[in-house]
Amino acid sequence: GWRPARLAAGLQISPKHALPYYFNHDMWLRMNGIRPAYLEPGAGLLPDPTACEKLLNERTRAIVLVTPGNPSGVVLPPDVIAGFAALAERRGVALVLDETYRTFRGTQDPAHGLFARPDWGRSVISLHSFSKDLAIPGYRVGAVVGSPQVGREVMKLLDCVAICAPRVGQEAAWAGLTAAGEWRAARAAEVAAKKARFDAVMAGRPGGFELLSSGGFFGWVRHPFADRGTEEVVRDLVVRYDTLVLPGTAFRPDDRGTFRVSFSNVEEAELDELRRRLVLAGDELGACLAQ
């Protein structure tokens, strides 16, 4: 079975990220001397296990998937996740599933069936965040689900970083898990409604801005200005149109003309204002380029 890699400065092991990646994953790995490799997604921004296998080598120790994606919002279907789990098991590496936004998939169906397998602990590690589920982000309370062996290795790391989450955060998470089921369901439905409205707002490509995917709290959008860098476009959106988004260059090693929109704290009615601002930006910035 899989054995945890020892994380030490200068050690070159290769986790595989499906693009776009969450920037803190990439940053933490590089700070610890671990070299990530990137998997270009296929249709619908879905990663392909077969394409991933071609990137694996003797130094690979983990495959990292975020679902629903941050920044893409893409929710990986159970069969895609199962394909990566089979690949990880076959090649003796870990499959790390970051499921921070699992509650916000627009369905109560299980995200996957991996935990029904008697041997799931040989390769699967699941990460979750109660901070998102229970709206307590400042307390940074989460969960790592893995085999007892993985738990022992995680505890070694935590012993040198933070023994445990603060008591108040643990109490809040426990209260949420045991007594806030209806509240959690209502919040998940609220986010699902916002996503549906966001999708509708973006369906007509306002200002030429194209929605590539959405889910969880996020939308992944391509801007229409082929001759402008995304960071410049994002700067104009916030300075000239009061619209704050994150450039796609924060989530991948190159510029593909994309940025992330977070709609979690935006009221549904305000999404119509987003459409108006994107139309205005598309018209005015396009006119500037034409000049």
One Martini backbone bead per residue (centre of mass of N, CA, C, O) as a GRO file, in nm:
protein
  291
    1GLY     BB    1   0.101   0.032   0.000
    2TRP     BB    2   0.087   0.343   0.095
    3ARG     BB    3   0.352   0.572   0.178
    4PRO     BB    4   0.450   0.823   0.343
    5ALA     BB    5   0.604   1.103   0.276
    6ARG     BB    6   0.888   1.277   0.337
    7LEU     BB    7   0.899   1.614   0.443
    8ALA     BB    8   1.170   1.788   0.295
    9ALA     BB    9   1.405   1.985   0.228
   10GLY     BB   10   1.477   1.918  -0.119
   11LEU     BB   11   1.257   1.732  -0.187
   12GLN     BB   12   1.171   1.549  -0.496
   13ILE     BB   13   0.836   1.544  -0.539
   14SER     BB   14   0.527   1.443  -0.734
   15PRO     BB   15   0.257   1.599  -0.755
   16LYS     BB   16  -0.072   1.608  -0.904
   17HIS     BB   17  -0.224   1.868  -1.086
   18ALA     BB   18  -0.525   2.005  -1.168
   19LEU     BB   19  -0.622   2.231  -1.381
   20PRO     BB   20  -0.673   2.453  -1.180
   21TYR     BB   21  -0.516   2.559  -0.895
   22TYR     BB   22  -0.459   2.595  -0.564
   23PHE     BB   23  -0.227   2.814  -0.451
   24ASN     BB   24  -0.158   2.693  -0.165
   25HIS     BB   25  -0.065   2.424  -0.259
   26ASP     BB   26   0.169   2.513  -0.440
   27MET     BB   27   0.322   2.684  -0.230
   28TRP     BB   28   0.372   2.470  -0.012
   29LEU     BB   29   0.527   2.269  -0.182
   30ARG     BB   30   0.761   2.459  -0.267
   31MET     BB   31   0.853   2.535   0.026
   32ASN     BB   32   0.913   2.199   0.060
   33GLY     BB   33   1.058   2.092  -0.213
   34ILE     BB   34   0.808   2.038  -0.407
   35ARG     BB   35   0.732   1.915  -0.731
   36PRO     BB   36   0.493   2.002  -0.939
   37ALA     BB   37   0.245   1.874  -1.158
   38TYR     BB   38   0.047   1.930  -1.457
   39LEU     BB   39  -0.301   1.893  -1.551
   40GLU     BB   40  -0.476   1.908  -1.823
   41PRO     BB   41  -0.783   1.960  -1.907
   42GLY     BB   42  -1.073   1.880  -2.042
   43ALA     BB   43  -1.375   1.856  -2.090
   44GLY     BB   44  -1.520   2.068  -1.864
   45LEU     BB   45  -1.256   2.064  -1.679
   46LEU     BB   46  -1.183   1.759  -1.681
   47PRO     BB   47  -1.002   1.520  -1.558
   48ASP     BB   48  -0.774   1.254  -1.672
   49PRO     BB   49  -0.645   0.958  -1.577
   50THR     BB   50  -0.486   0.881  -1.834
   51ALA     BB   51  -0.325   1.146  -1.854
   52CYS     BB   52  -0.201   1.127  -1.571
   53GLU     BB   53  -0.032   0.864  -1.599
   54LYS     BB   54   0.183   0.998  -1.795
   55LEU     BB   55   0.308   1.177  -1.541
   56LEU     BB   56   0.413   0.945  -1.398
   57ASN     BB   57   0.662   0.849  -1.156
   58GLU     BB   58   0.894   0.742  -0.918
   59ARG     BB   59   0.837   1.036  -0.757
   60THR     BB   60   0.550   0.992  -0.712
   61ARG     BB   61   0.296   1.050  -0.432
   62ALA     BB   62   0.057   1.240  -0.557
   63ILE     BB   63  -0.292   1.321  -0.601
   64VAL     BB   64  -0.463   1.635  -0.665
   65LEU     BB   65  -0.804   1.713  -0.575
   66VAL     BB   66  -1.066   1.958  -0.641
   67THR     BB   67  -1.403   1.911  -0.490
   68PRO     BB   68  -1.501   2.157  -0.564
   69GLY     BB   69  -1.357   2.392  -0.737
   70ASN     BB   70  -1.054   2.597  -0.676
   71PRO     BB   71  -1.182   2.815  -0.908
   72SER     BB   72  -1.393   2.657  -1.109
   73GLY     BB   73  -1.638   2.470  -0.965
   74VAL     BB   74  -1.590   2.189  -1.039
   75VAL     BB   75  -1.766   1.880  -1.040
   76LEU     BB   76  -1.677   1.568  -0.979
   77PRO     BB   77  -1.755   1.281  -1.081
   78PRO     BB   78  -1.757   0.971  -0.947
   79ASP     BB   79  -1.608   0.829  -1.191
   80VAL     BB   80  -1.358   1.009  -1.188
   81ILE     BB   81  -1.270   0.956  -0.900
   82ALA     BB   82  -1.250   0.648  -0.933
   83GLY     BB   83  -1.026   0.657  -1.147
   84PHE     BB   84  -0.812   0.788  -0.959
   85ALA     BB   85  -0.819   0.573  -0.739
   86ALA     BB   86  -0.723   0.340  -0.920
   87LEU     BB   87  -0.458   0.470  -0.998
   88ALA     BB   88  -0.337   0.506  -0.715
   89GLU     BB   89  -0.345   0.207  -0.639
   90ARG     BB   90  -0.176   0.095  -0.878
   91ARG     BB   91   0.079   0.313  -0.814
   92GLY     BB   92   0.119   0.380  -0.500
   93VAL     BB   93  -0.055   0.639  -0.434
   94ALA     BB   94  -0.201   0.931  -0.343
   95LEU     BB   95  -0.539   1.049  -0.290
   96VAL     BB   96  -0.617   1.392  -0.274
   97LEU     BB   97  -0.921   1.523  -0.138
   98ASP     BB   98  -1.056   1.838  -0.179
   99GLU     BB   99  -1.379   1.897   0.009
  100THR     BB  100  -1.465   2.184   0.113
  101TYR     BB  101  -1.739   2.213  -0.101
  102ARG     BB  102  -1.935   1.962  -0.077
  103THR     BB  103  -2.212   2.094   0.018
  104PHE     BB  104  -2.189   2.282  -0.268
  105ARG     BB  105  -2.350   2.087  -0.520
  106GLY     BB  106  -2.681   2.076  -0.536
  107THR     BB  107  -2.661   1.806  -0.353
  108GLN     BB  108  -2.709   1.499  -0.141
  109ASP     BB  109  -2.535   1.331  -0.279
  110PRO     BB  110  -2.274   1.157  -0.302
  111ALA     BB  111  -1.960   1.236  -0.417
  112HIS     BB  112  -1.880   0.931  -0.349
  113GLY     BB  113  -1.773   0.564  -0.309
  114LEU     BB  114  -1.496   0.509  -0.157
  115PHE     BB  115  -1.589   0.436   0.151
  116ALA     BB  116  -1.716   0.149   0.059
  117ARG     BB  117  -1.438   0.052   0.045
  118PRO     BB  118  -1.231  -0.157   0.226
  119ASP     BB  119  -0.946  -0.018   0.082
  120TRP     BB  120  -0.933   0.303   0.093
  121GLY     BB  121  -0.678   0.353   0.294
  122ARG     BB  122  -0.442   0.295   0.085
  123SER     BB  123  -0.503   0.601  -0.090
  124VAL     BB  124  -0.714   0.777   0.068
  125ILE     BB  125  -0.759   1.142   0.108
  126SER     BB  126  -0.966   1.358   0.303
  127LEU     BB  127  -1.075   1.700   0.280
  128HIS     BB  128  -1.222   1.928   0.525
  129SER     BB  129  -1.457   2.217   0.599
  130PHE     BB  130  -1.628   2.381   0.858
  131SER     BB  131  -1.593   2.678   0.789
  132LYS     BB  132  -1.797   2.664   0.548
  133ASP     BB  133  -2.046   2.510   0.652
  134LEU     BB  134  -2.060   2.715   0.937
  135ALA     BB  135  -1.947   3.006   0.916
  136ILE     BB  136  -1.616   2.976   1.052
  137PRO     BB  137  -1.337   3.082   0.916
  138GLY     BB  138  -1.150   3.188   1.158
  139TYR     BB  139  -1.109   2.883   1.292
  140ARG     BB  140  -1.002   2.653   1.113
  141VAL     BB  141  -1.198   2.391   1.076
  142GLY     BB  142  -1.127   2.041   1.021
  143ALA     BB  143  -1.061   1.745   0.808
  144VAL     BB  144  -0.903   1.418   0.818
  145VAL     BB  145  -0.937   1.138   0.595
  146GLY     BB  146  -0.786   0.829   0.699
  147SER     BB  147  -0.567   0.632   0.791
  148PRO     BB  148  -0.393   0.557   1.070
  149GLN     BB  149  -0.122   0.617   0.937
  150VAL     BB  150  -0.187   0.902   0.847
  151GLY     BB  151  -0.259   1.012   1.127
  152ARG     BB  152   0.026   0.987   1.246
  153GLU     BB  153   0.165   1.180   1.044
  154VAL     BB  154  -0.009   1.428   1.101
  155MET     BB  155   0.060   1.453   1.406
  156LYS     BB  156   0.357   1.519   1.363
  157LEU     BB  157   0.306   1.786   1.219
  158LEU     BB  158   0.121   1.926   1.434
  159ASP     BB  159   0.335   1.920   1.668
  160CYS     BB  160   0.500   2.157   1.488
  161VAL     BB  161   0.248   2.368   1.466
  162ALA     BB  162  -0.057   2.255   1.574
  163ILE     BB  163  -0.209   2.064   1.792
  164CYS     BB  164  -0.486   2.237   1.765
  165ALA     BB  165  -0.771   2.358   1.754
  166PRO     BB  166  -0.945   2.571   1.899
  167ARG     BB  167  -1.194   2.519   2.117
  168VAL     BB  168  -1.417   2.703   1.996
  169GLY     BB  169  -1.412   2.570   1.714
  170GLN     BB  170  -1.483   2.283   1.803
  171GLU     BB  171  -1.753   2.352   1.931
  172ALA     BB  172  -1.882   2.471   1.676
  173ALA     BB  173  -1.859   2.216   1.501
  174TRP     BB  174  -2.021   2.028   1.686
  175ALA     BB  175  -2.282   2.192   1.686
  176GLY     BB  176  -2.325   2.180   1.380
  177LEU     BB  177  -2.328   1.864   1.346
  178THR     BB  178  -2.571   1.816   1.577
  179ALA     BB  179  -2.777   2.108   1.532
  180ALA     BB  180  -2.743   2.227   1.201
  181GLY     BB  181  -2.886   2.086   0.958
  182GLU     BB  182  -3.100   2.289   0.855
  183TRP     BB  183  -2.910   2.527   0.817
  184ARG     BB  184  -2.719   2.394   0.615
  185ALA     BB  185  -2.932   2.335   0.399
  186ALA     BB  186  -3.015   2.631   0.355
  187ARG     BB  187  -2.735   2.733   0.264
  188ALA     BB  188  -2.702   2.543   0.024
  189ALA     BB  189  -2.956   2.648  -0.125
  190GLU     BB  190  -2.861   2.939  -0.150
  191VAL     BB  191  -2.611   2.881  -0.323
  192ALA     BB  192  -2.761   2.739  -0.553
  193ALA     BB  193  -2.926   2.990  -0.634
  194LYS     BB  194  -2.685   3.169  -0.703
  195LYS     BB  195  -2.570   2.992  -0.923
  196ALA     BB  196  -2.816   3.000  -1.109
  197ARG     BB  197  -2.809   3.307  -1.146
  198PHE     BB  198  -2.523   3.331  -1.252
  199ASP     BB  199  -2.562   3.155  -1.502
  200ALA     BB  200  -2.783   3.337  -1.625
  201VAL     BB  201  -2.615   3.599  -1.643
  202MET     BB  202  -2.378   3.447  -1.825
  203ALA     BB  203  -2.518   3.320  -2.081
  204GLY     BB  204  -2.481   3.597  -2.272
  205ARG     BB  205  -2.202   3.716  -2.255
  206PRO     BB  206  -2.126   3.974  -2.099
  207GLY     BB  207  -1.906   4.168  -2.277
  208GLY     BB  208  -1.768   3.870  -2.359
  209PHE     BB  209  -1.800   3.707  -2.107
  210GLU     BB  210  -1.705   3.365  -2.027
  211LEU     BB  211  -1.848   3.084  -1.897
  212LEU     BB  212  -1.690   2.776  -1.807
  213SER     BB  213  -1.758   2.756  -1.488
  214SER     BB  214  -1.944   2.617  -1.195
  215GLY     BB  215  -1.924   2.617  -0.828
  216GLY     BB  216  -2.001   2.651  -0.530
  217PHE     BB  217  -1.857   2.984  -0.513
  218PHE     BB  218  -1.772   2.960  -0.831
  219GLY     BB  219  -1.632   3.126  -1.125
  220TRP     BB  220  -1.510   3.063  -1.463
  221VAL     BB  221  -1.361   3.323  -1.662
  222ARG     BB  222  -1.351   3.466  -1.988
  223HIS     BB  223  -1.199   3.710  -2.145
  224PRO     BB  224  -1.208   3.926  -2.456
  225PHE     BB  225  -0.880   4.014  -2.432
  226ALA     BB  226  -0.625   3.895  -2.617
  227ASP     BB  227  -0.418   4.167  -2.581
  228ARG     BB  228  -0.453   4.116  -2.265
  229GLY     BB  229  -0.377   4.092  -1.954
  230THR     BB  230  -0.536   3.976  -1.681
  231GLU     BB  231  -0.427   4.171  -1.463
  232GLU     BB  232  -0.519   4.424  -1.614
  233VAL     BB  233  -0.819   4.359  -1.627
  234VAL     BB  234  -0.864   4.332  -1.321
  235ARG     BB  235  -0.779   4.617  -1.251
  236ASP     BB  236  -1.005   4.755  -1.412
  237LEU     BB  237  -1.249   4.627  -1.270
  238VAL     BB  238  -1.186   4.752  -0.985
  239VAL     BB  239  -1.128   5.060  -1.056
  240ARG     BB  240  -1.372   5.116  -1.282
  241TYR     BB  241  -1.611   4.874  -1.178
  242ASP     BB  242  -1.625   4.748  -0.888
  243THR     BB  243  -1.479   4.451  -0.962
  244LEU     BB  244  -1.391   4.164  -0.778
  245VAL     BB  245  -1.123   3.959  -0.887
  246LEU     BB  246  -0.930   3.672  -0.984
  247PRO     BB  247  -0.663   3.583  -1.140
  248GLY     BB  248  -0.560   3.303  -1.316
  249THR     BB  249  -0.249   3.335  -1.239
  250ALA     BB  250  -0.304   3.219  -0.939
  251PHE     BB  251  -0.391   2.905  -1.073
  252ARG     BB  252  -0.155   2.924  -1.289
  253PRO     BB  253   0.149   2.937  -1.487
  254ASP     BB  254  -0.049   3.087  -1.689
  255ASP     BB  255  -0.216   3.279  -1.948
  256ARG     BB  256  -0.582   3.226  -2.034
  257GLY     BB  257  -0.798   3.458  -1.980
  258THR     BB  258  -0.870   3.420  -1.664
  259PHE     BB  259  -1.119   3.422  -1.389
  260ARG     BB  260  -1.239   3.465  -1.055
  261VAL     BB  261  -1.564   3.419  -0.914
  262SER     BB  262  -1.733   3.527  -0.613
  263PHE     BB  263  -2.088   3.456  -0.496
  264SER     BB  264  -2.146   3.406  -0.184
  265ASN     BB  265  -2.189   3.741  -0.095
  266VAL     BB  266  -2.409   3.768  -0.319
  267GLU     BB  267  -2.684   3.887  -0.417
  268GLU     BB  268  -2.901   3.807  -0.654
  269ALA     BB  269  -2.964   4.102  -0.747
  270GLU     BB  270  -2.653   4.180  -0.786
  271LEU     BB  271  -2.600   4.010  -1.047
  272ASP     BB  272  -2.721   4.219  -1.241
  273GLU     BB  273  -2.494   4.424  -1.189
  274LEU     BB  274  -2.269   4.255  -1.301
  275ARG     BB  275  -2.369   4.251  -1.589
  276ARG     BB  276  -2.357   4.557  -1.636
  277ARG     BB  277  -2.048   4.585  -1.585
  278LEU     BB  278  -1.953   4.390  -1.807
  279VAL     BB  279  -2.073   4.538  -2.042
  280LEU     BB  280  -1.924   4.803  -1.994
  281ALA     BB  281  -1.638   4.687  -2.005
  282GLY     BB  282  -1.652   4.565  -2.288
  283ASP     BB  283  -1.709   4.829  -2.436
  284GLU     BB  284  -1.480   5.022  -2.326
  285LEU     BB  285  -1.228   4.840  -2.355
  286GLY     BB  286  -1.274   4.778  -2.653
  287ALA     BB  287  -1.252   5.073  -2.747
  288CYS     BB  288  -0.964   5.122  -2.652
  289LEU     BB  289  -0.835   4.905  -2.834
  290ALA     BB  290  -0.934   5.024  -3.106
  291GLN     BB  291  -0.755   5.291  -3.063
   0.00000   0.00000   0.00000
